[in-house]
Amino acid sequence: MPRYMLLIRLDENDVPADRPDDAVMARMGELIEEMTKAGVLLGTDGLAPTGQGTRVHWKGGELSVTDGPFTETKEVVGGYLILATADQAEAVRWTERFLTLHGPEWTFSCEVREIVTE
């Protein structure tokens, strides 16, 4: 069964102040439980803000290390889910359900990419 990584992308400067509220967390818990029972959810977590991160960059044979926050970045990965589904269409359906459980005050996207192992 193919596996898909769902990368939750958002603008850290455009996140509701009460992120996510109790109602959203309850709906998210219900969906995660449903996905777990369906056997499609392999893992999920949110990520700390970029201000707590570090970038390690490789270019021209040289390493550079930069501590966050990364002010030049508009959109960041705020979390992820890993799903095992029959196909990408099923992964997209689960993604749509995940996104729409949030209220209209939220603006973010989710990139669905197959995990390739060779």
Phi, psi and omega in degrees: 000130180295150176248146181230138173258128177257113181263115181275115184251134180208165174264115183300337180275356184234041179253133179307143184301324182263042189298151290297148183287174185300323180295316178296316180298322178294315178296322179295318178299319178296317180294318179298320177297317179297317180294323179294314179296327179285349178079017182261336183274118178259336180181152177200144176197156169269165179243149177296156178301156182299336178299340179259005184257173177223138175254134174245120188243139179241121179209130176057032179082008181239140174263143169225147181236127180232127175277146178287170006282159182254090189297334181282353183270126176270313185244133181231163173278118182261350180177181181205160168227148172239123183240150170245109184231168181297325182197177182294326180300319178293319177299321179294321178298316177296322179298315178301318179296319179298312182297316187283354175283348175275154180283173182292348178284350181266139173228110177197169180228169180224120179271126181255116183227135178290140175275122183255125174238130181230000000 
